[in-house]
């Protein structure tokens, strides 16, 4: 299916009330608004997701370097993206090839059709910067609404430092500001070729939280995290925020 799109930021118009014949009016307003707003920065500043009825939401990540990663309930789709006037333009897509349940496959088929070599009308409503919406419209006027959440780079106003940790299967009781269970970690460093050049000899207690990471006492994991500086932290707050990125090694305990 070939799509055409509308790009605008902060449109004081109820999308639910719009009819297909209103699209040209929306485009006209978009031309003026785009002179003041930068939709490219807005798209890259958030992670966007929508519920399609599959086990997991459909998630869009617009990287500033022009890569678009689309996460489904099973596989990941990768393509390129750019804003061209009032349109979102995507390139050829590639997808991982894991076998998936039927509902996940339907979600993937929908995403592939929507984003492969497409020229898509889109509407951004950023009137609420904490919960903006991205509405994509196909050539029949059907709308798909995605809700945005700030990326860590947007939230912490800077690029994160990539770090790697081996996570011990067992936590330990520790006392920081209060008594709690701490992860046991070993920091690992890799060179630019991906070869391990250092690993701590001993386990250390990790007193903070790694946002998005789920500890499993039945497996050993090596994870990649991003560490961000927290500007003006409170007296009892760490100066760093740690965000889980991905698991690069895992093994079940025997």
C-alpha positions, 0 to 999 in steps of 0.5 A: 500500500502506498501512503501519503503523509502530513507533517505538523507539530502542535496542531490545535485540532481534534484528530478524532473529529477529522474526516478524510476530506479535511486532510488538505486543510490540515496540510495547509496549516502544516506548511505554516507550522513547520516554519516554526517547529522542527518535526525531525527533532521531535520524532527523534526525541521520543520513542513512539508506540501503539497497541495493535492487538499483538502481544507487545506494542509496535514501537518506533525509534527514529535515530538522528542519523536517519535510521528507523528501528521498528520493534514488533512482538517478535522481529525487528524491522530496520529502514531509513527515514527523513522528513521531506516537506510535509511527508515522512519518507522511508527506504527499503526495509530489512527484518530479522527472521525469527518464527513468530505466533500468528498475532505477531506475524500480522503485526509485522506484516502491517508494519512492513506494509506501512513503512517499506519505501513509503511516503507517509502523511503524519501529524505530531501533537506535542501540546503535552511534551510529556505525552505527545502523539504521532498520528500516521495516515494511510491513503484511505484516511485511516489513522494510527496513533502512537504515543511518545515517551522521551528518550533518555538522551532527551530526558537527561539532555546529553549522550550516554556513556556505553558500559557493560556489566556481567550480572551475578545471578544472586543479589546481596543485601546492602545498605546505602540510604536504606537497606536493600537488595543490590546487584552484584556486577563486574564491569567489562570493557571492549575495544572498537573491534568488540574484543574484551580487553578488561573484566573486573576480577571481583564482584562489586555491589551496584547500589543504584537502579538500572532502569528497564533491566529485569534481574533473573536469579536463574541466569547469568547475563552480560548487559549493555547499559547507558550511563547519563549524568543527572544535572543538579541531583538531590543530596541523596541522589546519585549523579548518574542514571543507568538505562538498560540497553540490551543483553549481549550474553546470557546463560541458564544456571545448571 
